[in-house]
Amino acid sequence: MTGKVYLVGAGPGDPGLITMRGVECLQRADVVVYDYLSNPSLLRYAKPNAEIIYAGKQARDHTLTQDEINAVLVTKGKAGKIVTRLKGGDPFVFGRGGEEAEELHKAGIPFEVVPGISSAIAAPAYAGIPVTHRGAAAAFMVITGHEDPTKEEAQVDWDAVAKFSGTRVILMSVECIKVIAAELIRRGAAADTPVAMVRWGTTGKQQTVNRHAGTIGTAKLEPPALAIIGEVVRQRETLNWFEKRPLFGKRIVRDAEPGTGERSGPATLRAWRGCLGDPHHQDHAAQESCAVAGSGDSDGRV
């Protein structure tokens, strides 16, 4: 009997931003394969006996290679398992979900794609930056920061990016942003074009820095982070709602309800190192009951 694989977008980091369909897939799964940018607190929705497989990939540090991940999905599917492949953001937005779907198709295994909210729009929104805004940007583009703009044969048309009048969102951009910005300026972009970088967007560990194209190379951020380039960055001055919350970035511990001995609320809380701002942490027992003020839980928002 052949199983089925669900390629599920976990959203950008805040666990409250996963879709209802995504939660349903987690609840049904015999096997959950999750990646580095999937908030592990979402694993609380999995069945107690579900097999949990971590397949996180960071720059030059892969728990499993993409080929190995593909093999896991195919093997478990052929074994008749219901598999939920939990991927940060959206599976088809620089998530290699298309490659995984191709492998499942070749193996004759049914699959379903469950879209997720991409960090390309969510992280700017949580930083107070709308990717489109009347009078500032009528369009936006999303680009991978892994593409070297100085190489001779590039998939990205960097001339078009430099001349683009809308918003440019560059994912996975930390390591190359200095080179990218310099190349955009060389190709015609103004050196004073506003640029913001957002790290761990939508979580309580979110960091945002504002610069210009000519100075963004001085930003000191570690991955994961994305860059937003364009006039919309100026809106952050008035629209920065998330980082101004009174408890932003702080951890909250909920004591047991009197007489119950149990933590209160369906999304129970207790202290955990890094909380939602460190979603690759492996202590799942703590993760499922931890939240950071400023990040959402299943009850709502702080």
GIDA-V449501 format. One record per helix or strand. SS is the DSSP state (h for helix, s for strand). FROM is the first residue (numbers start at 1). LEN is the number of residues. If there is no record, write none. Layout:
# GIDA-V449501
SS|FROM|LEN  SS|FROM|LEN
This chain:
# GIDA-V449501
s|4|8  h|15|3  h|20|9  s|31|4  h|40|6  s|51|4  s|57|2  s|61|2  h|66|13  s|82|8  h|97|11  s|110|5  h|119|8  s|133|1  s|137|1  s|140|5  h|158|6  s|167|5  h|177|10  s|194|6  s|207|6  h|216|3  s|225|5  h|231|9  s|251|1  s|256|1  s|263|1  h|275|3  h|284|4  s|292|1  s|297|1  s|300|1
